[in-house]
Amino acid sequence: MSHATIVALATAPAAGAVGILRLSGPAALEVGRKLAPSVPAEPTPRHAYLAGFVDAAGRTLDEGLFLYFRAPASFTGEDVVELQAHGSPRLLRLLLGRVLEDERVRPAGPGEFTRRAFLNGRVDLTRAEAVADLVAADSEAAVRAAAAGLSGALSQRVRALEDPLRALHADLEGVLNFPDEAEGADADMGARVAALRVQGQELLDEAGRGRLVRRGARVVLYGPVNAGKSTLFNKLVGEARALVDDEPGTTRDVLEARVEWEGLSLTLLDTAGLREAAGRVEALGIARTREALVGADLAVLVLPPEATGAMAEAWTREAGATRLVRVAGKSDLGAAALGDDPEQLRVSGLTGEGIEALRRAILSLLWGGGTPSAVALVSERHADALRRTCEALARAEAASHVSTLEVVSGEVGLALEALGEMSGTHVSEALLDAIFQRFCIGK
């Protein structure tokens, strides 16, 4: 437990109804009472006191609420005091400055309150990171998934893999170091490793869906010029964001708009039409279209009425490895020939025909079934740790059939270390610095 007392504003530095000053550490109560001298020397924990907040000369600056949380029953596991004042930025700076006059107090770093909660055993690392996820969430699905993570949903799944993995490693090491006492503990190691690998793979398979909820999906509308992409884009967005004209090549750059469908955040991109004979500026737009396709989660190929099956196949190849849905655009003027596709979508940005069907198709291809908020909100860091865990378990499973017990135990140990980077049981100071640096000050 740290001996320094830290302080920070826990609310945004802007005018508002309420502003909160938070202290954590051994001197939190004593220093907090300097600002609120009417509060008893031994206040009741978790009781809100109406108090006057004063300056060094004892002159009242404001009146608000004083709350005390006694260690270890607080968020950080330390003594915590919160002063809830009126949300004047200047007032809050005065109160903060008054607290920092005490040499036992220093400003908190980004995420330091949550970091102390982790170091003091109040939360594990996945729950600590869920705090930042909840603050950064910009869709309903992300909010609900982060809230589930904060309540321990991901922690429980990681622990359900980590605990039996640790037990297996202990058994294997026991057989290696104490063969007489631990005889037979490795009898079913192959089956145990295989079951754990499957369990880890299931969590890894969900990682992509969790990252999709976290950052949202990028959906690119592309195709030949004058196929109706911009009209369709406007219809999907719900407002006229893109210029629409009969002249081919109207769109010269990539336009973006954010929408939220069924709680999932999507960024729709309207791109320049692809054609060979393009001017210099239009050619730059076409290059950006191809760049957008590479980084997209899903591509929507919009084809004009005159498109043939052969043309559709040629345009399909432009998407490369990106998942694709093909639609016949401008359906009010006719239907493009998309071949023998029984699920061919006919859409019209002008009349609205097929728009809801397209929305459902996009969500289905991106998400499949289930509820987005029910997934584990897995970060890139989590996904990398899970990938290394599964790779080590796959090697351990293979070694259990052909190699020595030392090799199997070594691979199981590597899997345990990688998984420990998620839960925090194996984590370096440098990794903690990187994780909590993305938190806001005051959390």
Steps between C-alpha positions, in 0.01 A plus 500: 500500500640840403582753774432807285158661501379594152238751388326580173181643362267211426276706272567676170671842522193684374212689657230273635259436784746295707878470515674223695843511663632156596780412744643155571767401746587507871468878534173527305273554802726744680564708189135488393390631839728803457261607223190390694576568870139447609525129419560285815854378566373143467224524239267211431620317189273526196299778662447825312572812708378842391803720562649836419824488298748767616827654391819522709362804687180317590283698258221302338550422131202273450258263669470138391522135599786325677524119471749272672578139402718318755769254387479229387129539414554756225559492127878532535527297820635812676333780692307703243335841537279666242401865510194567286489872429325716242649448155689828458839427338658795684356387836625146446849625415500699826400191698759288318770757568402507867541120525837505325637745758543194722836336427354153555278540193594489134296511178374163379626362170273362225302206634686501831189451713408189300863386501500513879175304503678230297819504706300480823299202377168680464466410131691280259653641184210420266254678730738793537521537122121482477491834685681668209284311250185632666628859495596469131187310387319679216217256428235322703658161435840629614350648818320179590798278417735722702255493792498120481880504506496732801276257684748219432357319195837478320687441826289192571567354156874562529506351850307195377792435265785620721413298813497153335804600293689584819388172658623307195835678510534422872427131435755480219767676703418272792560188292828645370634606840339244732429195285428266793259730683321620181490171313211483254420875507592522131293201389235702317712802409429468127124520549531785751721703266263438208196613701676817614612577145140475378385724784767758418418488130133571572597816685745597226232448233287756681785751505417635154140562600609671820737730313220579254281619788790698649600698191195464276492361146615664177270437205609622156262566211685456171445418135500659154420867449139613493373181666301689764748459786464855633119493489508167682754639750272795577205267550691274738633797697160667512613838367649654186870474579626423149448708186291322240506574127441319172853585389734201553784549747319744731663348811872583501588410859396258774207628706438357847192496721437319826174315564381269775292197403363269770752645746800431277708796379579509128697745289363510146738613226384632163785465252592626156374283215761277339572551130805496278466833317507735797644849542789567739285604799251219442790254472614604848150428627507157336831425673340590832208271420738208463672595829161512675414153370816354652416635847127425490311242704243467222467623141170574327534473122239720335439416133298704247213355292722449197747275689535142377591187691855514363532863612372408844767234538770742385391763754477234770872432460572865590395423860786253541477319834240740645158345561249612241131551435392574142194712427322606184479876534247737343239222509236759409664509153559126462709224652865425447584144394682356799505147367312214662524638855167400664550760773549786256408830667319768301530846652409854411634795693234710328187301592634314804435157350715232662661732756382303803602173336845646435532614862411150619747344258781732616434426867473127434831487312676712761353341805311180429264416786472591865515833676808724453493609865527136613854451366823537689637846418842369395778748420789457258721427803262232623476344155879479474526337844226250410665421168831422675315293760331290231822459301684374809216260585496370142873428527444336839224280356724388215791439738284291733494228232861499386724695734623507859308618805743791539397638160129471578543669837709777346233578239224493763709744704529735200122482450449586866732799478325635190158460658630665816560815297122527465410436864802683640660200674802533268546864413797738491515860614560605140181325388303660785636841396384442143155381606417777747650775284185487286279579800390854575634677807260458790413135422 
